[in-house]
Amino acid sequence: MAVITVKVQSRSGKPVTDVQLDSTATVSDLKKKIHKAKSALYPARQRLTLPPPPGAKSGDVLKDGATLESVGLKDGSVVLFKDLGTQIGYSTVFFFEYFGPMVIYPAFFLFPQIFYPWADKVPEKTLVQKVACAYWVFHYAKRIFETFFVHVFGHDTMPIFNLFKNCSYYYGFAAYVAYFVNHPQYTTPPETQSLVLFALALIFQLSNLRCHIILANLRKPGEKGYKIPAGFLFNYITCANYFAEIMGWVCFSLATQTVSGFLFTAAGAYQMAVWAQGKHKRLVKLFDGKDGRPKYPRRWIMLPPFF
């Protein structure tokens, strides 16, 4: 067992620290050594890569579980370091993302005198407004439940900036949608039509939960790497969870017949379409049917029959 020295540098070539450890150690061990030398750089803040090969812009990212030998690091090898900044746990970010809208929307429903002070008289809430509020709260309560009991995160943390960025999006749209759906001058759509649409929206939300459970159980404990999702809507759609999520909000928007609802749905659908495109391309590339690998089946990306 040889002891080697790994030179850790910034992308600009500025030395960060030199680390000595066994050649059989892992990248995770290397990060711990860097943390010991630089106390502010805890492992979650570190992104380590190999120097880029000739003609390339960047080198391979070093995975925590890989050994130094397996990635070709020897005595005197250089590793490039990037500080990812202050990190925060995924579950913490998701909780605050979802807890805010779950509170903001009912606030407009329960305390109209605060948000519509100019209204001389606030009419009693209609059944459509009551069901819309219940559906909204259910959706975000479901998301919080999934965060702690269903989702399996590929990474433990993310940059803390994401907390403020994501919360701004969710909180802003929650207030925007709630303001108009609970407005004193809100015109209620045909009640039966709206209730049918809310029932469909609920079915889509439960379908979304089913998709998340399938994804969470895709790999056995300790198993790594990508697998082809299968079962339920995944037999037809790569990002079936996004499909169910979007369709739920389409039904909500049709049930409430508000421009704010449709804009919220469109904004979310656009972002999910970007993610879905990337996920679909990655799966098709990985499962190309060569060298014993399965071939990714022909599926819609997110929204059949359009996308």
Secondary structure as GFF3:
##gff-version 3
##sequence-region A 1 307
A	DSSP	beta_strand	3	10	.	.	.	ID=ss1
A	DSSP	beta_strand	15	22	.	.	.	ID=ss2
A	DSSP	alpha_helix	27	37	.	.	.	ID=ss3
A	DSSP	three_ten_helix	43	45	.	.	.	ID=ss4
A	DSSP	beta_strand	46	49	.	.	.	ID=ss5
A	DSSP	beta_strand	78	83	.	.	.	ID=ss6
A	DSSP	beta_strand	87	89	.	.	.	ID=ss7
A	DSSP	alpha_helix	90	110	.	.	.	ID=ss8
A	DSSP	alpha_helix	112	115	.	.	.	ID=ss9
A	DSSP	alpha_helix	127	149	.	.	.	ID=ss10
A	DSSP	beta_strand	157	159	.	.	.	ID=ss11
A	DSSP	alpha_helix	161	181	.	.	.	ID=ss12
A	DSSP	alpha_helix	191	216	.	.	.	ID=ss13
A	DSSP	three_ten_helix	232	235	.	.	.	ID=ss14
A	DSSP	alpha_helix	240	256	.	.	.	ID=ss15
A	DSSP	alpha_helix	259	286	.	.	.	ID=ss16
###
